[in-house]
Amino acid sequence: MVIEALLTIKKAERGAEEDLKKAQSEAERLLEGAKRKASELMERSEREARDEAEGLLAKARRAGEEEAAATLKAGEAEGRKIKEKARKKTDRAADYIVKSVLGK
């Protein structure tokens, strides 16, 4: 009877050790799966953030180019006005000089 009890205890201990090893193996498998999933989520998040940043940068670049083009166009128009005013004043100055020299 004592021997049977000891054998039963020994069998229970082996079963407990096997259950413990299985539980540890399962825990390691779950941990690796969680690590892999976390890594995939991080990579996806980084990729999405990078894509969004690139999109915002492109949008800002386009807006800057449009603003620069508008500023250039306005500057060219203002330059043409100034040239036209200068040309008119040059014509009047030339007429004035001619009249002054000729006395008319």
Secondary structure by P-SEA (a helix, b strand, c coil): caaaaaaaaaaaaaaaaaaaaaaaaaaaaaaaaaaaaaaaaaaaaaaaaaaaaaaaaaaaaaaaaaaaaaaaaaaaaaaaaaaaaaaaaaaaaaaaaaaaaacc
